[in-house]
Amino acid sequence: MQENAEQGKPQVEIRYCTGCGYFPQAAWIATEFWSEFSGAVGLALTPVEGGRLEVLLDGVMLFDRLAQNGAFPNWNDVRVMRRAVRKKLPAPKAPQPVG
């Protein structure tokens, strides 16, 4: 994970096996996080070995391909992960009345 994590932002790390060719799956997951949260979360793609594809939020495992009997995340899995990130974000501020 990034050494100088931005203070106050949830940190998402996607670990993917380079030798297994899991970069496309990792990139898809990262794109889903970026499209919803853009700069509101820290996002890191970390190359690893051993057939792993893992998604962590502030160091806590959200998804582990090996623990899922080798299954890749599906759309619903990504929705659940995004929901976990959303819960870590501060509540949006109510709009201020004009005038």
C-alpha positions as CSV (number, residue, x, y, z in Angstrom):
1,M,0.0,0.0,0.0
2,Q,1.1,3.6,-0.5
3,E,3.6,4.8,2.1
4,N,2.2,8.3,2.3
5,A,-1.6,7.5,2.2
6,E,-3.6,10.6,2.0
7,Q,-4.9,11.5,5.4
8,G,-8.6,10.8,6.0
9,K,-9.2,9.0,2.7
10,P,-10.1,5.3,2.7
11,Q,-7.3,3.3,0.9
12,V,-8.2,0.6,-1.6
13,E,-5.5,-1.8,-2.6
14,I,-6.0,-4.3,-5.4
15,R,-3.4,-7.1,-5.4
16,Y,-3.2,-9.1,-8.6
17,C,-1.0,-12.0,-9.8
18,T,1.2,-10.8,-12.7
19,G,2.2,-14.2,-13.8
20,C,-1.4,-15.3,-14.0
21,G,-2.5,-12.4,-16.2
22,Y,-4.9,-11.0,-13.7
23,F,-4.2,-7.4,-14.6
24,P,-7.4,-7.0,-16.7
25,Q,-9.6,-8.0,-13.8
26,A,-7.7,-5.7,-11.4
27,A,-8.0,-2.8,-13.9
28,W,-11.8,-3.4,-14.2
29,I,-12.2,-3.4,-10.4
30,A,-10.0,-0.2,-10.1
31,T,-12.1,1.4,-12.9
32,E,-15.3,0.7,-11.0
33,F,-13.9,2.3,-7.8
34,W,-12.5,5.3,-9.7
35,S,-15.7,5.9,-11.7
36,E,-17.7,6.2,-8.4
37,F,-15.2,7.7,-6.0
38,S,-12.5,9.4,-8.2
39,G,-10.3,11.3,-5.8
40,A,-12.3,10.5,-2.6
41,V,-10.3,7.3,-2.0
42,G,-6.7,6.2,-2.4
43,L,-6.4,3.5,-5.0
44,A,-3.3,1.3,-5.5
45,L,-2.7,-1.6,-7.9
46,T,-0.1,-4.0,-6.4
47,P,1.5,-6.8,-8.5
48,V,1.9,-10.0,-6.6
49,E,2.4,-13.7,-7.3
50,G,0.8,-17.0,-6.3
51,G,-2.5,-16.8,-8.2
52,R,-3.8,-14.0,-5.9
53,L,-6.5,-11.4,-6.7
54,E,-7.3,-9.5,-3.5
55,V,-9.1,-6.3,-2.7
56,L,-8.4,-4.6,0.6
57,L,-9.9,-1.5,2.2
58,D,-7.6,0.1,4.8
59,G,-5.8,-3.2,5.1
60,V,-9.0,-5.3,5.6
61,M,-9.7,-8.0,3.0
62,L,-12.9,-7.4,1.0
63,F,-12.3,-10.0,-1.6
64,D,-9.9,-12.9,-2.0
65,R,-10.1,-15.0,-5.1
66,L,-8.4,-18.0,-3.5
67,A,-10.9,-18.0,-0.6
68,Q,-13.7,-17.9,-3.2
69,N,-12.5,-21.3,-4.7
70,G,-10.7,-19.5,-7.5
71,A,-13.8,-17.5,-8.6
72,F,-13.2,-14.0,-9.9
73,P,-15.4,-11.2,-8.6
74,N,-18.6,-10.6,-10.4
75,W,-20.7,-7.4,-10.7
76,N,-22.5,-8.1,-7.4
77,D,-19.1,-8.6,-5.5
78,V,-17.9,-5.2,-6.8
79,R,-21.2,-3.6,-5.7
80,V,-20.7,-5.0,-2.2
81,M,-17.1,-3.7,-2.1
82,R,-18.1,-0.3,-3.3
83,R,-20.8,-0.2,-0.5
84,A,-18.1,-0.9,2.1
85,V,-16.0,2.0,0.7
86,R,-19.1,4.3,0.7
87,K,-19.6,3.5,4.4
88,K,-16.1,4.8,5.2
89,L,-16.7,8.2,3.5
90,P,-18.0,11.2,5.4
91,A,-21.7,11.9,4.9
92,P,-22.3,14.5,2.2
93,K,-23.0,18.0,3.5
94,A,-26.5,19.4,3.0
95,P,-26.7,22.2,0.5
96,Q,-26.6,25.7,2.0
97,P,-29.6,27.9,1.2
98,V,-28.8,30.7,-1.2
99,G,-29.6,34.3,-0.2
